[in-house]
Amino acid sequence: MKKNLTEVKFEELKDKSFELIHVIEMLCEVCEKPLNQKEKLLKKIQILSREDYQSLLNRATVHDRVEVDIENTKIYFYDHDFPGDIHPECIEKL
């Protein structure tokens, strides 16, 4: 289960390794809902100290949202992009 990074305490992440994954959600120009998404593995990190945790929080500030999957040891950095595409059903509404 994914949680927003702001809901996760240092103690929950301490002494664990995580894969950092960058997710770009491609959004419809009309309804702004996802058309598709692209994922890319950035690197693996360990949270061993409060400094590691603070570094993660600092890195998160440049992304639209950050979710943590503690069970699967993954951290997802989400960003949004508008590629100029539109859902077919949104075109019909225009």
C-alpha positions as CSV (number, residue, x, y, z in Angstrom):
1,M,0.0,0.0,0.0
2,K,1.4,3.4,-1.0
3,K,1.4,6.3,1.4
4,N,2.2,10.0,0.8
5,L,5.7,10.7,1.9
6,T,4.4,13.4,4.3
7,E,2.5,10.7,6.2
8,V,5.5,8.4,6.7
9,K,7.8,8.9,9.7
10,F,11.5,8.3,9.9
11,E,11.1,5.3,12.1
12,E,9.1,3.5,9.4
13,L,11.9,3.9,6.8
14,K,14.9,3.5,9.1
15,D,17.4,0.8,8.2
16,K,15.6,-0.1,5.0
17,S,16.7,0.1,1.3
18,F,14.4,1.6,-1.3
19,E,14.3,1.8,-5.1
20,L,13.6,5.3,-6.3
21,I,11.2,5.4,-9.2
22,H,10.4,8.4,-11.3
23,V,6.9,8.3,-12.8
24,I,5.7,10.8,-15.4
25,E,2.0,10.9,-15.8
26,M,1.0,12.0,-19.3
27,L,-2.2,14.0,-18.8
28,C,-5.1,14.8,-21.2
29,E,-5.1,18.4,-22.3
30,V,-8.9,18.7,-21.8
31,C,-9.8,16.7,-18.6
32,E,-6.3,16.6,-17.1
33,K,-6.6,12.9,-16.2
34,P,-3.8,10.4,-17.0
35,L,-3.5,9.1,-20.6
36,N,-0.6,6.9,-19.6
37,Q,2.5,6.9,-17.5
38,K,6.2,6.3,-17.9
39,E,8.4,4.8,-15.1
40,K,12.1,4.9,-14.8
41,L,14.3,3.4,-12.0
42,L,16.5,6.2,-10.7
43,K,18.6,4.4,-8.1
44,K,18.6,2.6,-4.8
45,I,19.0,4.3,-1.5
46,Q,19.2,3.4,2.2
47,I,17.7,5.3,5.0
48,L,20.1,4.9,7.9
49,S,20.0,8.2,9.6
50,R,17.8,11.3,10.0
51,E,20.1,13.0,7.5
52,D,19.2,10.4,4.9
53,Y,15.5,10.9,5.6
54,Q,15.9,14.7,5.4
55,S,17.7,14.4,2.1
56,L,14.7,12.4,0.8
57,L,12.3,15.0,2.0
58,N,14.4,17.7,0.3
59,R,14.5,15.8,-3.0
60,A,10.7,15.3,-2.8
61,T,10.1,19.1,-2.9
62,V,10.8,19.3,-6.7
63,H,8.2,16.7,-7.6
64,D,4.4,16.9,-7.9
65,R,3.9,14.2,-5.3
66,V,5.9,11.4,-3.7
67,E,4.5,8.1,-2.5
68,V,6.2,5.4,-0.4
69,D,5.4,1.7,-0.7
70,I,7.1,0.4,2.5
71,E,6.0,-3.2,1.9
72,N,7.6,-3.4,-1.6
73,T,10.5,-1.0,-0.6
74,K,9.8,1.5,-3.4
75,I,9.5,5.3,-3.4
76,Y,7.7,6.9,-6.4
77,F,8.4,10.5,-7.5
78,Y,5.4,11.6,-9.6
79,D,5.5,14.4,-12.1
80,H,2.9,15.5,-14.7
81,D,3.3,16.3,-18.3
82,F,0.9,17.6,-21.0
83,P,2.0,16.0,-24.2
84,G,-0.7,17.6,-26.3
85,D,-2.8,14.5,-26.5
86,I,-6.5,14.2,-25.7
87,H,-8.7,11.2,-24.7
88,P,-11.0,10.2,-27.6
89,E,-14.1,10.7,-25.4
90,C,-12.8,14.2,-24.6
91,I,-12.6,15.0,-28.3
92,E,-16.3,14.0,-28.7
93,K,-17.3,16.4,-26.0
94,L,-15.6,19.3,-27.7
